């Protein structure tokens, strides 16, 4: 479940590439905005809109930022506890 949650968040973050343009973007501001979006997604389970700070960044940069955020926060992604016991398997 942890992997699928991280994959869903990564997909949402990578959707930003569809909104990119030729403007210069501030990578640090984008990462900060993506970090906040990541935290909001973990808390609410909902995807956010692409952060304005990320407009104009290329796909490779967005992928790198998404990878960094997920790697830095992997331990914070909630993992559901099964209601059954694997004993007897």
N, C-alpha and C positions, 0 to 999 in steps of 0.2 A: 504494500500500500504506500509506503514511503516513497518508493521509486515512482509509482504512478502519479502521486501528488507532485513530486518534483518535476516530472515530465510535463504535467499539465501546466504548471507555473512557467516552466521554460517555454512551452509553446505560446502561452499568453504573452510573455515578454518578447518573444521573437516575432509576434504579430506586428510589432512596431515597425518592422522594415517596410510594410506596405504604406506607411505614412511618412516615410523619409522624403526629404527634399534636398535642395542644394545648399541650404543655409549651414553655416558653421555651427556646431553644437558643442556645448561644454560637457566633456565626458564626466567630470566629477559631479556636476549638477545632475546629469542623467543617472549616474549610478546612485546618487542619493535618492532621487525620485523613484527609481526602480526598487531600491531597498524598502522604501516606504510602501510602495505598491505590493511588494512581496509580503511584508508584515501584515498589511490589510487583508490580502488574499488568504493568508494562514488563519487570521482571526475570523474572517467572515465566510470563507469558502467561495468568494465571488471574484471574478476577474475585474480588473479596473480598466479604465481607458488609457491609451498610450500617453505617457507623460510628455508634456510640451517640451521639457528640457531635452528630450531624446530625438526630437525632430531633426533630421539632417544627418544623423549618424549612419554610417554604412552597416550592412548586415554583419560583417565580421566583428565590428566593435560591439554591436548589440549582443551578439552571441557570446563574446568574451565577457561582457558585463553580466549577462545572465548566468554564465557558468561560475563566475566569481561569487555572485550573490548566493546561488544555490550551494556552492561548496562551503562558503562561510557560515551558512545557516542550516545546513543539513540536519544537525542535531536538534534544531528547533521545530522541525516539521513533525506534527503530531502523527502518531501511529496508533490506530485503534487496537484495543486489547480484545482478543477473541473471547467470546462468552462461553466457549467450550474448552475442555482440557484435551490435549493431545495424548494423554495417558491411554495406554491400551492400543496404540497404533503399532 
